[in-house]
Amino acid sequence: MFKLRDKIKYSKGLTLIELMVVISIFLVITTIVIFNYEGFSSTVSLQNLTDDIALSIRKAQSFAIGARGVTGNFSNSYGVHFSNTGTAPKDNLESSSKSFLMFSTKSSSEGYVAASSGSCSDGTNSCIEAFGIVTQDIIKDIKLNDGDLSFSPGAYLDIIFTRPNPRATFCYRVSSVSSTCDAVSSSISRATIVVSNGNPDNEKIKNISIQNTGQISIQ
């Protein structure tokens, strides 16, 4: 009787075929994960950049309609400064395809002009916070009125909010020397920031659209 029990006990376990099936399934799943990791990582990275841009614009809007003031001045407007050319890092106090920044201005008819010295948040210039894009992602394009108005290479777009109105004002400038908005700015009712994963072989695109009503949407 005892021998029969021992025989039953030691006969339990995986057969060689079952073990091979389990290993095969594991290898298939591992292969799929490895080959799709780069695409998954790229998608997550692009989505994070899209969210960061949308949140920074919303943050400028909340600063404008809230109780924030710069050096005691509560009448300032707040905006986000964009460009789609160059690769200037955020420490350069300028926007590019790899950086953007939030700033304050005394007038909604004036855009951001990079200071020659200092840094963001040190109180010496209008820059409040700089954002650098450290991944492969880039700001690929900026569209005005869904492309009806052309955005010249090397130009700048400032999306500005003025207390107490949540509406957005657009300041388009071809030159970075003057803070005065170009005349076409008053014709802009919608701006779209186009971001890309920077991979020409498998490019993925996201759009952040800002209406002059202050509505922000991601597509």
C-alpha positions, 0 to 999 in steps of 0.5 A, spaced: 500 500 500 505 504 501 509 503 495 503 504 491 502 511 494 509 513 493 508 511 485 502 515 485 506 521 488 512 521 484 508 520 477 505 527 478 509 533 474 510 536 467 511 532 461 516 534 456 511 536 451 508 541 456 514 544 458 516 545 450 509 548 449 510 553 455 517 555 453 514 556 446 509 561 449 514 565 453 518 566 447 513 568 443 510 573 448 517 576 449 519 577 442 513 581 441 514 585 447 521 586 445 520 588 438 514 593 440 518 596 445 521 602 441 514 603 438 510 603 445 516 607 448 515 612 442 508 613 443 508 614 450 514 619 450 510 623 444 503 623 449 507 626 455 510 632 450 503 633 448 500 633 455 506 638 457 505 643 452 497 643 453 498 643 461 503 649 460 498 653 456 493 651 461 497 654 466 499 660 463 491 661 462 490 660 470 496 665 472 492 670 468 485 669 471 488 667 478 491 671 483 498 671 481 503 677 480 510 678 478 514 683 483 507 685 485 504 687 479 497 683 478 496 686 471 501 682 467 499 677 462 501 670 461 503 666 455 507 661 452 512 662 447 513 657 441 518 656 435 519 650 430 526 651 428 533 650 431 535 646 437 536 651 442 536 648 449 531 651 454 537 654 458 538 659 452 532 663 454 529 662 447 524 657 444 525 652 438 523 645 435 526 642 442 524 647 447 518 652 449 517 657 455 512 660 459 513 668 460 509 674 463 508 681 459 505 687 461 501 687 454 497 682 450 500 686 444 507 684 446 510 678 445 516 675 448 523 677 447 529 673 450 533 676 455 541 676 453 542 674 460 539 671 467 535 665 467 528 663 468 524 664 474 530 669 477 526 675 476 531 678 472 527 677 465 520 676 463 521 668 462 518 664 468 519 657 466 523 653 461 521 646 458 526 642 454 525 636 450 530 631 452 527 626 448 527 625 440 520 628 439 520 635 436 515 641 435 515 640 428 510 645 425 505 651 427 499 652 424 495 658 424 487 658 422 488 650 420 494 652 415 490 658 412 495 663 414 502 661 413 507 660 419 514 662 416 520 658 418 524 661 424 518 665 426 515 665 433 508 664 436 506 667 443 499 664 446 497 670 451 492 670 456 490 677 460 486 677 466 480 677 467 479 674 460 480 666 459 480 668 452 487 667 448 491 672 444 496 670 439 502 674 437 505 672 431 512 675 429 517 674 424 523 677 427 525 676 434 528 683 435 522 686 436 516 685 441 511 688 437 506 683 434 505 683 426 499 685 423 497 678 421 496 676 429 489 680 429 487 675 424 489 669 428 483 665 431 486 658 432 493 656 433 495 648 432 502 646 435 504 640 431 509 635 435 512 629 432 516 623 434 522 625 430 522 618 426 521 619 419 521 612 418 515 611 422 513 618 424 507 619 429 504 626 430 500 629 435 496 636 435 495 641 440 489 646 438 488 653 441 482 657 440 481 664 441 476 662 446 481 659 450 479 652 449 485 647 448 484 640 445 489 634 443 488 630 437 
